[in-house]
Amino acid sequence: MKPNRQDTESQQRAAEDALFGALISLRTLTECRNFFRDLCTPAELQALVDRWQVVELLEQGLTYRKINELTGVSVTTIGRVARFLTDGFGGYRAAIDRTTRPESPTSH
């Protein structure tokens, strides 16, 4: 949170919920792409894309050095992504599982 913001924890949570609600309301890849292009600067969007690419490469078992060579992402950022991939909140894992494994007929 920005140091000059006076939001309470519950106000911050409500603001996050509003953003995340907007994200899950999007129905197509094009809608999602356009939302992020409106929301983020090109540099911010590239940083997000880079981190997701790092997740995918870590899942393939590539070394930090090889990922750095392929992407130009710093080894520090790669390490941070790797740490959250294994010890984070489970967001990366949920997204990986849902985008790389075909849905079974009984899953929703």
ABEGO torsion letter per residue (X at the ends): XBAABABBAAAAAAAAAAAAAAAAABABAAAAAAAAAAABBAAAAAAAAAAAAAAAAAAAGBBAAAAAAAAGBBAAAAAAAAAAAAABAGAAAAAAAAAABBBBAABX
